[in-house]
Amino acid sequence: MAAIVDEQGTDEFSIDELAARVGLPTRTIREYQTMGLVPPPEKRGRVGVYRTAHLHRLQLIGRLQERGYSLAGIRDLLASWRDGDELTDVLGLSPDELVHLDEPGTPATLDQLVRLLPALVPQRLDCLLAVGLIDECGPDRYCVPSPSLLQLTVDALAAGYPPRQVLTLLTAVHDAATLVASTAAKLLAYPPASLDDAQLARLATRGRGLLAHGTGRLAIYTLGQQLDRRPGTSRRAAKRSR
């Protein structure tokens, strides 16, 4: 049966049609709904109606799994963007776009950056360029290599942290990312003689996702340990960081 098209031109699918589109059993889609990875369908009587948004979410889950993410890790990523309304409104991004491993270098104008970061832009624009939060991509045009890091910056400033402390964190992230990327690049540049080109390509493709997710999880775990050791630190905050 072909997908239904409503008056707005939005595709609608039964669960069987959706499963066929993404190549998954219907029980897997239902399991994803139970886990909170996929929103429930609209109900029309006793029939569940799925839309293009459900299709895109399932495709996103598949891409993240290919890059080494576990279902629990994907759920954490999706949850972390559930409240990122300000960034999505200003830059026109959807939550699904913000969890891509290959974040697309979202374009932003100076006016948009001023709206998002009034405590830093324009007076500390050079600092944001230096720490890699933004990059120049044309006259009066900027790109955001990692929207997730931009959202963290917005959240930290909104919570009341002074710009100096936020920039210190961004510098640490930039320096650590540069070191990890440089080390990984050297590893791939000088592979073992027994590794052919196809094997190296597979390692690089899968390894990028594992490296990104692994370093993030390790940072969160280490943060929890450090909060536990600090006198006076809220136990609740330490637990939430894990």
N, C-alpha and C positions, 0 to 999 in steps of 0.2 A: 504494500500500500504506500502511495506517495505521501510525503509530508503535506499537511494542511498549510495553507497560507491565509492569514487573517487579513482584515481590511487595511491594516497598516503595513502589510507586506512582511510581517514577522513570521518566520517559520515556526510551526508547531509540530511536535512529534509525540507519538506514543512511546512507551518505554522500549518496546520492541524495535521501533524505527530508530530511536536514539542509540540503542545498543548496536544495531547494524552499522550505523554511521561511524561509531568509534571502535568497533571491533571488540566489544566487551560483552560478557554474559549479563543478562538483566539482573541476576543476583548480585553481581559486583557493583552495579550502579546503586542498587538498594543498600548495599553495605556502605558505600561512600556516603549516602544520605544519612545513615545511622551514625556514622563517624563525624558528620558535620562538614565533610569535604565538598558536598554538592547540596545546594538548597533543594527543598522538597518541590514537587511539581504543583502546578495549579490544579485545583480539583473542580471538575465539571461533573456533578453527580458522583458517580463512583469511579470515574475515569480520571487518571492523572495526565496532565498535559505538560510536556516539556518544551522549552523554547531554545532559541539559538544560544542564549547565555549558558544553559546547561551543557550544550555541545562544546562551547568554548572552554568551560571549566574542566570538562573531562579531557579535552585535548591538552590543556595546560598540565593537568595531573600526569598525563602520559609523558609529556616532555620532561617534567621534573623527575619522574621515575627513571627515565632513560639516562639522566645525568647523575643518578646515584642517590636521590632523595628517597627517604622512607616515607610511608604514609603519615607517620607521626610528625616527621619534619615538615611535610607539605602542609599538614593541618596547622602547625605552629606559624608557618609563613603566611598562610591565609588569614589566620587570626590576628597576626601582628598588623595587618593592613585594614582590618575591619573598621577601625576608628580613624583611619587616615583621611578624613573628609576634606580638610583644608587643602592639602596638597592635590588631591584629585580634582577639587573644584577649580583651583587656580591654574593648574597645568593641563587639565582636561584628560587625566589618566584614570583608568578604571583600576580597582583593586587587583584584578587578574593580571593587568599589564605590569603592576608594580612588583610582582613576585617572580618575574622571569629571571633566570640566572643571567641571561644575556640582556641586561637592562639596556634599553635602546638609545641611550644618550638623549634623553628628552630635551627638546629645545625650550628655552625660556627667554623672555625679554627682560630688560632691566626693570621695567615696571612690575612684572610678575615677581621678580626677586625681591623688590622693595616691599611688596605686599606680604610675601612669605617671611622675609627676614629684615624687618625694619630696624632692628638693633645692629645689623651688620652691613646692610646695603643702603646707600652706596659707599659709606665712609670706610668700610673694611673690605671692599670688593677685592683688592689685591691679595688680602689674606686668604680669602676663599679660593681664589685662583691658585695660590701657592700650596694649599693643602689638598687641592684636587677635588673640592666639593663641586666646583663648576669649572668649565673650560670655555674659552672663546671659540665660537664657530661662525664668525662673520661680524660685520659692522653692527655694533649694538645688539648682537645676538650671542646667546650663551647656550651651552648644553650642560645637562646634569648627568654625569656618568652613572651615578647611583641614586635614583629617587628615594630608595630606602634610607640612605645616609642623610639625604636632605630632610626627610621626614623626622629622623632622629634629632637633627639640629633644630628644626621648628619646635618639636616637643620639648627639648631641653630648655630652650629660651622661654617658651610659654610657661614652663614650670618655675621660672624665676632665676635660673642659673645665669651668672653674668657672662657676657660675650667672651671675655678672656678665658674663662674656664672651658667654655664650649669649643673655642679655637684650639685649646690645649688638647682636648680629646680628639678633635679632627686631625691635628698634627700627628698624634700617636697612631691613629688608624692609617693615615697616609704612609707614615714611615714603615709600619708593620706590613702593610699590603705591598709596598715596594720591595721590601726584603723577601717576602714569601714569593712574589711573582718573579723576582730576579733569580732566586734559588731554583724554582720550578723550571724556568726557562733554560737554565744551564743544564738541568737534568735531562730535558728533552733535546737539547742541542748536542749532547754527547751520550747517545744511547748505547747499550751493550751491542757488540757486533752481531750477536745472535738474533737481534730484534729487526725484523724487516719493516719496510715502510708502512705496510697495512697494519701491522701490529702496533707500530708507534702511533699511527693515526688514531687507532681505537683507544690506546692508552691515554692519549692527549684529550680525546673527546670525553671519555668517561672520567678521566682524572680531574678535569676542570670542575665538574660538578661535585665530585667527592672532596676536592680540595676546598672549594667554597663552603660547602656545608660543614665539612669537618672543622675548619678553622673557626667558623662561627659557633659551633657547638662547644668547641674547646674554650673559646673566649667566655662563653656564658658559664661553663662549669668552673673555670678559674675565677670568674667574678664572684660566683657564689662562695667559693672557698675563702676569698679575700674578705668578703663581707662578714663571714662567720668569725674571722680572726680579729676583726676590728672591735674594740670595746665600745659599747654604746650603740652599735649598729642594730637596727631592728631585725629580729629574726624573720619577721614576715617578709621584709625586703630581700633578705638573703635567699629565702626559699623561692620567692617569685622570680629571682634571677636565673633559676636553674631550668 
